[in-house]
Every structure is written in C-alpha cells, then in structure tokens.
Amino acid sequence: MAGRSTARRGGAPDDTVAADDYDGAQVPGRGPRAGSGGRWWVWVGRAVLWAFIIVVIFNGLWMPIRDSLAEPSAEPTAESDEPDFPESAASAFALRFAETYLNAKKGKGTERAEELAAFVPDGKVAELNLSGAELTGRDIQVVGVDPQDDNNAVVTLSADINGDPMRLDVPVYAADNGASLVVSGRPALLAAPAKAELPAPKGVENDSGTRDELEPRLKRFFEAYAETPEHLPSYLADGAHVAQLPAGSLKFAGLEELVVPAKTANGNDDVRQATATVKWRLAGEKGDDPAELTQSYRLSVIKDGDDWKVLDVQGAPGSFGR
C-alpha cells in the first residue's frame, strides 16, 4: 500500500492505474464505453413504437363502436307541391250546399234563399235564385276535390237532377284549415261521365288440368257458401276469412264457367287465381222458370295435398271481356 501511494505521488502524472487494481471497472477519467451512452435512445424508440401500436388498436376497436352509436343524420323532408287544402271539410260543406241548391219548389223561394244564405257571402244569395223554376236533385254524392291552393278548391258532385245524371262543380273557399268555409262563386252544372268502351280482352291460356280438379270442389264450395254454412269451413284454407251469404237469400244453381290461367304471376303453382261464373236462384222462387242471377267471382285457391282450399273470394274485374 505504501509503495502504491508513493508511486502515484512521485511518478509521472498519469491518470491511469494498473488494470489489475480495479478488476475491469471503468477507469476514471475516460469517456463511456461504446454503446452504453445511446441505450436510452433505444428505450425512447420502443416507447414511441408501443404508443403507435396502442393508438392503432384503439382506433380499430373504437371507430366501429362510435359509428354504431352515432345518430343518423335526419334526411331533409321533401317539400310537397300539393296544396294543403282541407278536402274532407270542404266536401261535407259542398254536399250540404248542393242538397239545398239542387232542390227548389215554386212558392218556396224565400225559404230556399234563407237556407242558401248560410253557405254564400253576404249579399250574394240573390244570384242563386231560380226565378220560380222547380229543381229536384237526388243521389247527391261527392266524387272529387280539385285544390287550387291552400284556401281554394272546386268540389265535384254527382246527382240525378230532374231525372238526368249530371255533375255539379262547387267552388269553395276555406280559412283556418277548414274551420271556416264559404261557397266562393256560382256553381256549374256539367255532363255526367260518358260510357267507356271496354277494351278487347287479352288472351288467357286456360289450365285445363287444374280446372278439372277445381270444378267439383268449387261447386260444393258455392253451395255451402249460400245454403249450408256449417259445411263452409271444410272448403276454406287456414287463415281464410270468408263470410257466408245471408241464410235463405240464394240457392246455388250451377257453375257456368271456370277459368284458371296456366301461368301464375308469383310463380307459385300451389296458389292460383280462378274466375268462376255462378248462376244463383233467388230463394223462394218456384216453378218451371224461376228467377236467376248470373255473377262472376275471383277466387284465390291453394293446393292442400290432393285437395284445393279457398283463400279468398271477391267480385271478378273485367268479366265482360272474357
């Protein structure tokens, strides 16, 4: 120990000591060994990498949840160009007016004018005077309303006027969404709609096989439909709602024609629509030539094993064209 102290004090100024004195420890006065000082940069890089990974995972999980929780944006409602006119109130008002306007008797002009005054503006009732003529309106009904704007419309009514079918257009003004109404002008008589020409029917290919299966079953169905309601459920499919005819009103006289189209609109051959022309006999009619009615029905039927059941029965459209 003394020798070492002497050497350190008396020798050349050397900051180093023998390596065996420190057994490999860092020698004072030297810089750090290569790589030891940059180790903290490695930890910083790892921390940044893990933070990036956590952000990616978090966004991957949160974004779908956030989208599912977000309320859908309300779509803007399209503004309607149709006038907001109170059609129901105006129809009832015009009907009451027409019942007074279309009925006039001689010598009752004063009473009629007093009644009409409740429908027209003050001072205008005289313009509706018939000058002693008689007028009779029957079967008056509203057939349409033509709104011009939110306050004005023309209400069209049908009626038999003095025995002839005609139309009557009544202009109506509405205020406060129908709380106040008034006839806004003189009514106008118009011709009733003309009789239309029925177009030629489209050709229908008849499914003769299904028709042969259905015919005896539908004969029994119509007989039960009119005469034996206790048997009617056996001809109906599950869920069908078919009410029998009033008891004692008709008797089944025959199935005149049965048409079953070969192709179905929905492509399901187990559900078909058939058109049946049925002859009824009025109940109570006797003799060799009883009164009869011939009517056409549209039936929806469904295949049930080897049988067919009725789903629905209604009047047949366009049966004259068949």
Disulfide bonds with the S-S distance in Angstrom:
none
